[in-house]
Amino acid sequence: MIKDYSPPPGAAEAISSDLHVPPELCEALDRFIAEREPGLTRKEALLAVLREWAIEHGYLPQSQQSIQPEDLNASNDD
């Protein structure tokens, strides 16, 4: 079930930002890449992890799971 949410104006826009990720989370992300999707960049893996989390917690419907981690690449990271 998708959780009720009313986004603020402009919230549907993509976020492009430099993000400081602490070393322990970088290590966890690197383990995710090694175990699940060798070859992904950290950026691609971070998006895959966030998408998986959002689906599992009801923030994103299953139908919006359009790009699988193995299909992520520079052309679809918008």
Phi and psi in degrees as a GROMACS rama.xvg file:
@    title "Ramachandran Plot"
@    xaxis  label "Phi"
@    yaxis  label "Psi"
@TYPE xy
-80.9183  133.935  ILE-2
-73.8531  142.225  LYS-3
-65.2005  137.807  ASP-4
-160.672  133.86  TYR-5
-115.369  105.327  SER-6
-68.9995  148.273  PRO-7
-69.4655  159.824  PRO-8
-53.9735  135.29  PRO-9
81.6836  1.11122  GLY-10
-70.1441  -19.0607  ALA-11
-75.8951  -8.80282  ALA-12
-71.772  149.556  GLU-13
-68.7085  152.304  ALA-14
-101.703  128.71  ILE-15
-125.742  114.563  SER-16
-154.783  148.645  SER-17
-78.7809  131.886  ASP-18
-126.343  126.412  LEU-19
-84.8539  118.631  HIS-20
-108.997  122.942  VAL-21
-59.7156  152.582  PRO-22
-53.8745  -39.7894  PRO-23
-65.4952  -33.6422  GLU-24
-75.3193  -32.8596  LEU-25
-63.0958  -41.3665  CYS-26
-63.3241  -42.9599  GLU-27
-63.6601  -40.7041  ALA-28
-64.6146  -41.2465  LEU-29
-63.4295  -37.7308  ASP-30
-66.0907  -40.5854  ARG-31
-57.519  -47.2021  PHE-32
-60.5783  -48.3197  ILE-33
-62.3717  -39.0696  ALA-34
-83.3253  -36.4539  GLU-35
-108.09  -40.2137  ARG-36
-146.349  69.8031  GLU-37
-54.9321  137.523  PRO-38
104.161  -18.6036  GLY-39
-69.758  148.043  LEU-40
-78.0606  165.651  THR-41
-61.173  -38.1815  ARG-42
-62.713  -45.9952  LYS-43
-63.2094  -42.1131  GLU-44
-66.3261  -40.3259  ALA-45
-61.1598  -42.2401  LEU-46
-65.1652  -39.4311  LEU-47
-63.9766  -43.6581  ALA-48
-64.0853  -44.1006  VAL-49
-63.9353  -42.4416  LEU-50
-62.5476  -45.3529  ARG-51
-60.4593  -45.3277  GLU-52
-61.4508  -45.4643  TRP-53
-63.5324  -37.8828  ALA-54
-68.8825  -47.3163  ILE-55
-62.7526  -28.6609  GLU-56
-100.68  7.5274  HIS-57
81.1475  17.4542  GLY-58
-93.3342  -13.1432  TYR-59
-140.187  127.983  LEU-60
-67.2937  151.39  PRO-61
-53.8889  -36.1408  GLN-62
-64.3992  -20.575  SER-63
-89.8895  14.439  GLN-64
-85.6417  46.862  GLN-65
-68.8218  -35.8325  SER-66
-109.629  111.798  ILE-67
-75.695  152.098  GLN-68
-52.0251  -38.3049  PRO-69
-69.7945  -15.2235  GLU-70
-98.0912  -3.04681  ASP-71
-70.4216  138.116  LEU-72
-159.081  178.806  ASN-73
-61.7291  -25.8953  ALA-74
-77.4344  -16.9038  SER-75
-125.112  28.4656  ASN-76
-97.7964  25.6541  ASP-77
